[in-house]
Amino acid sequence: MAETTRSIFTKGIWAENPVYRQVLGICSALAVTNLLANTLLMCAGVIFTTAMSNLTISILRNHIPKRIRMMVQVLIIASFVMMVDIMIRASAPDIHRFIGPYVGLIITNCIIMGRAEAFASQNKPLPSLLDGLAAGLGYSMVLIAIALVREPLGFGTVLGHPLPVRDLWWHSWTIMIMPPGAFFTLGLLTWWARAKTDPSLQ
């Protein structure tokens, strides 16, 4: 199990990262990463949903008729997304007003559907849970990295706290809080990550 666990996490976080390797979950990667607080809540929601939906689908995999498996998977995922939406609405209403529409889109996130179909529906519960965690963490790693670039450059803050240099000589880059800033940051991060595994891109 130790080797299997290591392999699952290595694939989910790095070798088969859902964002920069499989180009999935791009909508939220571009939409919520202008503020780190928004990003952290979205990442927590995706990790929870991916892990729990994988676990549930794996437990029920032998009882779900093949012809309706996609509909059942969507229903299971939607149930966990509703839990996430309620928790964010209750604990952080101000942030929910901004990311609420994107939380609902977790239901159709290709990362979650992909892991459910490719892994959870064919493997036992514990490996499926770990696979969901790994995919969620891989997604979160990229989004947090993007937010840590966009918020300081765009607002001069981190988690809403002003950086010491903001009032001295720093001028905010407005483009970094706009969609082009997200595209540029994601593109550079993807290039760097792929260059690490493909020397021809260096």
C-alpha positions in Angstrom: 0.0 0.0 0.0 2.9 2.4 0.7 4.2 2.1 -2.9 0.7 2.4 -4.3 0.0 5.4 -2.2 3.2 7.1 -3.2 2.4 6.4 -6.9 -1.1 7.8 -6.6 0.1 11.0 -5.0 3.0 11.4 -7.4 0.7 11.1 -10.4 -2.1 13.4 -9.0 0.2 16.1 -7.7 2.9 16.2 -10.4 3.1 13.6 -13.2 -0.6 13.8 -14.1 -1.5 17.1 -12.6 -5.0 18.0 -13.7 -4.3 21.6 -14.5 -0.9 21.9 -16.2 -0.7 18.4 -17.5 -4.3 17.5 -18.4 -5.5 21.1 -18.9 -8.6 20.6 -16.8 -10.3 23.0 -14.3 -9.1 26.0 -16.2 -12.3 28.0 -15.6 -11.8 28.2 -11.9 -8.0 28.6 -12.2 -8.6 31.8 -14.1 -11.7 33.1 -12.3 -10.9 32.9 -8.6 -7.1 33.3 -8.3 -7.0 37.1 -8.1 -7.4 36.8 -4.3 -5.7 34.1 -2.2 -8.6 33.8 0.3 -11.0 33.0 -2.6 -8.6 30.5 -4.0 -8.1 28.7 -0.7 -11.9 28.2 -0.2 -12.3 27.0 -3.8 -9.4 24.5 -3.4 -10.8 23.2 -0.1 -14.2 22.6 -1.8 -12.6 20.8 -4.8 -10.5 18.6 -2.5 -13.5 17.7 -0.4 -15.7 17.0 -3.3 -13.1 15.0 -5.3 -12.1 12.8 -2.4 -15.6 12.1 -1.0 -17.2 11.6 -4.4 -14.4 9.2 -5.4 -14.9 7.3 -2.1 -18.7 7.1 -2.5 -18.6 6.1 -6.1 -16.0 3.4 -5.4 -18.1 1.9 -2.5 -21.1 1.8 -4.9 -19.3 0.8 -8.0 -20.6 -2.7 -8.1 -24.2 -1.6 -7.5 -24.4 1.1 -10.1 -25.9 -0.1 -13.5 -23.4 0.6 -16.3 -26.0 2.4 -18.5 -26.7 5.1 -15.9 -23.3 5.4 -14.2 -22.6 8.9 -15.4 -26.0 10.2 -14.1 -25.4 8.6 -10.7 -21.8 10.0 -10.6 -23.1 13.5 -11.3 -25.8 13.1 -8.6 -23.2 12.0 -6.1 -20.9 14.9 -7.0 -23.7 17.4 -6.9 -24.6 16.3 -3.4 -21.1 17.0 -2.1 -21.0 20.3 -4.0 -24.2 21.4 -2.3 -22.5 20.7 1.1 -19.5 22.8 0.1 -21.7 25.6 -1.1 -23.7 25.6 2.2 -20.5 25.6 4.3 -18.9 28.5 2.4 -22.2 30.5 2.4 -22.4 30.0 6.2 -18.7 30.5 7.1 -17.7 33.2 4.6 -20.7 35.0 3.1 -18.6 37.8 1.7 -16.4 35.5 -0.3 -19.4 33.3 -1.3 -20.9 36.3 -3.1 -17.9 36.4 -5.3 -17.1 32.7 -5.9 -20.6 31.3 -5.4 -21.3 30.8 -9.2 -18.0 29.0 -9.6 -18.7 26.7 -6.6 -21.7 25.4 -8.5 -19.5 24.7 -11.5 -17.6 22.2 -9.5 -20.3 19.8 -10.4 -19.2 19.8 -14.0 -15.5 20.1 -13.2 -13.7 17.6 -15.6 -11.2 16.8 -12.9 -13.9 15.3 -10.6 -15.8 13.6 -13.4 -12.6 12.3 -14.8 -11.3 10.8 -11.6 -14.7 9.2 -10.9 -14.9 7.5 -14.2 -11.2 6.7 -14.7 -10.3 5.6 -11.2 -13.1 5.4 -8.6 -15.4 3.3 -10.7 -12.7 0.7 -11.1 -10.8 0.6 -7.8 -11.4 -0.1 -4.1 -12.4 2.7 -1.7 -9.1 3.5 0.0 -7.1 4.0 -3.2 -10.0 5.9 -4.7 -10.1 8.2 -1.7 -6.3 8.8 -2.0 -6.6 9.4 -5.8 -9.3 12.0 -5.1 -7.1 13.7 -2.5 -4.1 13.7 -4.8 -6.1 15.2 -7.8 -7.5 17.9 -5.5 -4.1 18.7 -4.0 -2.6 18.9 -7.5 -5.3 21.3 -8.6 -4.9 23.3 -5.4 -1.1 23.5 -5.8 -1.4 25.2 -9.1 -4.2 27.6 -8.1 -2.5 28.7 -4.9 0.8 29.3 -6.9 -1.2 31.5 -9.3 -2.9 33.4 -6.5 0.4 34.0 -4.8 1.5 35.9 -7.9 -1.7 37.6 -8.9 -2.8 39.1 -5.5 0.6 40.7 -4.5 1.2 42.1 -8.0 -2.4 43.2 -8.6 -3.4 44.4 -5.1 -0.2 44.6 -3.2 -1.6 42.3 -0.5 -1.5 38.7 0.6 -4.7 37.4 2.2 -5.9 41.0 2.3 -2.9 42.2 4.4 -0.9 45.0 2.7 2.7 44.2 1.8 5.3 46.5 3.5 6.5 47.9 0.2 3.0 48.8 -1.1 3.0 52.3 0.3 6.7 53.0 -0.4 7.5 52.4 -4.0 5.3 49.6 -5.2 2.7 50.2 -8.0 0.0 47.6 -8.5 -0.2 45.9 -11.9 -3.9 46.2 -12.8 -3.5 43.6 -15.5 -2.8 40.9 -12.9 -6.3 41.1 -11.5 -7.8 40.9 -14.9 -8.2 37.7 -17.1 -5.1 38.3 -19.1 -3.0 38.3 -15.9 -4.4 34.9 -15.1 -3.6 33.6 -18.6 0.0 34.9 -18.4 0.6 33.4 -15.0 -0.9 30.0 -15.8 1.0 29.9 -19.1 4.3 30.6 -17.4 3.6 28.1 -14.6 2.7 25.4 -17.2 5.8 26.1 -19.2 8.0 25.9 -16.1 6.3 22.6 -14.8 6.6 20.9 -18.2 10.1 22.1 -18.7 11.0 20.2 -15.5 9.9 16.9 -17.1 10.7 17.6 -20.7 14.2 19.0 -21.3 13.4 20.0 -24.9 11.2 22.8 -23.5 14.0 24.3 -21.4 
